[in-house]
Amino acid sequence: MKALITGISGRVGANLAHQMKVRGYEICGLVMPNDPHAAKAERLGVEIVEADLADAERVRAAADGVDVIVHLGAQIPQGTDPSERMLDVNTRATMSLLEGALTSSVPLKRFLLASTYQTYNPFITRDVTFDENTAQQPIDIYALTKLLSEEICLSYMREYGTPVTILRYCSIKAANEVLGMLHPAWLNYFIEMTLSKNRVPWFGAEHIDETKAIMSELLKTPDAVCAVRDADGKPWQLVVTDVRDVAAGTILALESEAAVGEAFNMTGCPPISYPSAARLLADATGRPYRDVQMPFWRGAGASTEKARALLGYDPQWSFDRMVETALAYERGQPIDQIPY
Ligand SMILES: NC(=O)c1ccc[n+]([C@@H]2O[C@H](COP(=O)([O-])OP(=O)(O)OC[C@H]3O[C@@H](n4cnc5c(N)ncnc54)[C@H](O)[C@@H]3O)[C@@H](O)[C@H]2O)c1
């Protein structure tokens, strides 16, 4: 079984490719020109094709002759790129792959799209858990490009019978990323991003000044680990997924007939509160633990019930276990994943 994996040099791609190789798949990985992580992809020992996802001709060609396509390649932070570039890389490429599959010398057995729970809009202050039937209401360009990709996949299934599966991932971390989590600059990134380009702040315009003042104080301790609660003392919830759970769940979806035409939330173990996660990180690293009170709440989660019931998805890597692996990685011990 030959698989094309786009985004093979990424967090998920490298781990998935490794696991699929072990299961006997022949892998071809799509890597973008000048990819800073190209060496990681090369170390996988698989066939590599070089193409920018926005290059429709090359992307179509890459889809020829493969049995399955796992489309992980995407631009995630928009940075200073124009929104149209995000649309080309994240959405138009989905169509190019599907078009390539239509004229392929081999009938495509599965097209798997990596989407995101951000399509539900988790930037809300209400305590909700999204399931696959929750209305999708993207509030940024990235989530919009993913929702459009989902629709393209489902249209190709209706029009051409292309067997598609959509996975909505969420906040995935590899071992080398865990110990640095919950630092003030990361928190600030989400605040600043929300306020850039005159966006309407999802946490309420009336909280902007107070939020900025809290952040400016916090940023004086850059290595702090932030135990965030809202104004009533309710802890924020950290929704996080270990890359190993995502790789295992993705293979389950790829190999399940029941997954054809379906979308699944694929998040990790149940969320952990910020204070509990912060305590684990502070104890593991010696970083200073800081209680932080924000004027709003954050932590909407996603139900994995459907993936559990239909695919047998069973995430194993709770946050404390992720921290254990991260510490092992830091000590130079062998770990069962490829770091980002
Ligand atoms: N990481 C998360 O928390 C998360 C959450 C939800 C959804 N997702 C989705 O899951 C997928 C995998 O995520 P990841 O964490 O491995 O991301 P990643 O950023 O580690 O990997 C993305 C890959 O896409 C490739 N890529 C980016 N721009 C490209 C271009 N123009 N041409 C060709 N390749 C290009 C990168 O080189 C990289 O290999 C992505 O589609 C992402 O949108 C990720």
The ligand as an SDF file (V2000), in Angstrom:
LIG
                    3D

 44 48  0  0  0  0  0  0  0  0999 V2000
   -0.2780   21.1080   15.6140 N   0  0  0  0  0  0  0  0  0  0  0  0
   -1.5070   21.3300   16.0250 C   0  0  0  0  0  0  0  0  0  0  0  0
   -1.7430   21.6660   17.1960 O   0  0  0  0  0  0  0  0  0  0  0  0
   -2.6670   21.1510   15.0710 C   0  0  0  0  0  0  0  0  0  0  0  0
   -3.9690   21.3650   15.5380 C   0  0  0  0  0  0  0  0  0  0  0  0
   -5.0320   21.2170   14.6540 C   0  0  0  0  0  0  0  0  0  0  0  0
   -4.7780   20.8560   13.3320 C   0  0  0  0  0  0  0  0  0  0  0  0
   -3.5140   20.6660   12.9180 N   0  0  0  0  0  0  0  0  0  0  0  0
   -3.2760   20.3070   11.5070 C   0  0  0  0  0  0  0  0  0  0  0  0
   -2.5860   19.0730   11.4670 O   0  0  0  0  0  0  0  0  0  0  0  0
   -1.6610   19.0550   10.3980 C   0  0  0  0  0  0  0  0  0  0  0  0
   -0.2920   18.6600   10.9110 C   0  0  0  0  0  0  0  0  0  0  0  0
    0.0840   19.5640   11.9270 O   0  0  0  0  0  0  0  0  0  0  0  0
    1.5750   19.6350   12.4800 P   0  0  0  0  0  0  0  0  0  0  0  0
    1.4870   19.9980   13.8990 O   0  0  0  0  0  0  0  0  0  0  0  0
    2.3290   18.4290   12.0750 O   0  0  0  0  0  0  0  0  0  0  0  0
    2.0760   20.8920   11.6630 O   0  0  0  0  0  0  0  0  0  0  0  0
    3.5660   21.3060   11.2850 P   0  0  0  0  0  0  0  0  0  0  0  0
    3.5960   22.7850   11.1470 O   0  0  0  0  0  0  0  0  0  0  0  0
    4.5260   20.6400   12.1880 O   0  0  0  0  0  0  0  0  0  0  0  0
    3.7280   20.6620    9.8460 O   0  0  0  0  0  0  0  0  0  0  0  0
    3.1760   21.2540    8.7180 C   0  0  0  0  0  0  0  0  0  0  0  0
    3.8850   20.6870    7.5110 C   0  0  0  0  0  0  0  0  0  0  0  0
    3.3920   21.3580    6.3520 O   0  0  0  0  0  0  0  0  0  0  0  0
    4.4930   21.7210    5.5540 C   0  0  0  0  0  0  0  0  0  0  0  0
    4.1940   22.8940    4.7570 N   0  0  0  0  0  0  0  0  0  0  0  0
    3.8840   24.1480    5.2160 C   0  0  0  0  0  0  0  0  0  0  0  0
    3.7410   24.9760    4.1770 N   0  0  0  0  0  0  0  0  0  0  0  0
    3.9500   24.2480    3.0540 C   0  0  0  0  0  0  0  0  0  0  0  0
    3.9650   24.5580    1.6740 C   0  0  0  0  0  0  0  0  0  0  0  0
    3.7180   25.7820    1.2430 N   0  0  0  0  0  0  0  0  0  0  0  0
    4.2370   23.5720    0.7900 N   0  0  0  0  0  0  0  0  0  0  0  0
    4.5110   22.2990    1.2170 C   0  0  0  0  0  0  0  0  0  0  0  0
    4.5010   21.9520    2.5250 N   0  0  0  0  0  0  0  0  0  0  0  0
    4.2370   22.9170    3.4270 C   0  0  0  0  0  0  0  0  0  0  0  0
    5.6150   22.0100    6.5530 C   0  0  0  0  0  0  0  0  0  0  0  0
    6.8830   21.9540    5.9200 O   0  0  0  0  0  0  0  0  0  0  0  0
    5.4030   20.8860    7.5410 C   0  0  0  0  0  0  0  0  0  0  0  0
    5.9990   19.7000    7.0920 O   0  0  0  0  0  0  0  0  0  0  0  0
   -1.7370   20.4250    9.7520 C   0  0  0  0  0  0  0  0  0  0  0  0
   -2.5810   20.3510    8.6470 O   0  0  0  0  0  0  0  0  0  0  0  0
   -2.3730   21.2950   10.8200 C   0  0  0  0  0  0  0  0  0  0  0  0
   -3.1040   22.3500   10.2450 O   0  0  0  0  0  0  0  0  0  0  0  0
   -2.4560   20.7860   13.7560 C   0  0  0  0  0  0  0  0  0  0  0  0
  1  2  1  0
  2  3  2  0
  2  4  1  0
  4  5  1  0
  4 44  2  0
  5  6  2  0
  6  7  1  0
  7  8  2  0
  8  9  1  0
  8 44  1  0
  9 10  1  0
  9 42  1  0
 10 11  1  0
 11 12  1  0
 11 40  1  0
 12 13  1  0
 13 14  1  0
 14 15  2  0
 14 16  1  0
 14 17  1  0
 17 18  1  0
 18 19  2  0
 18 20  1  0
 18 21  1  0
 21 22  1  0
 22 23  1  0
 23 24  1  0
 23 38  1  0
 24 25  1  0
 25 26  1  0
 25 36  1  0
 26 27  1  0
 26 35  1  0
 27 28  2  0
 28 29  1  0
 29 30  1  0
 29 35  2  0
 30 31  1  0
 30 32  2  0
 32 33  1  0
 33 34  2  0
 34 35  1  0
 36 37  1  0
 36 38  1  0
 38 39  1  0
 40 41  1  0
 40 42  1  0
 42 43  1  0
M  CHG  2   8   1  16  -1
M  END
$$$$
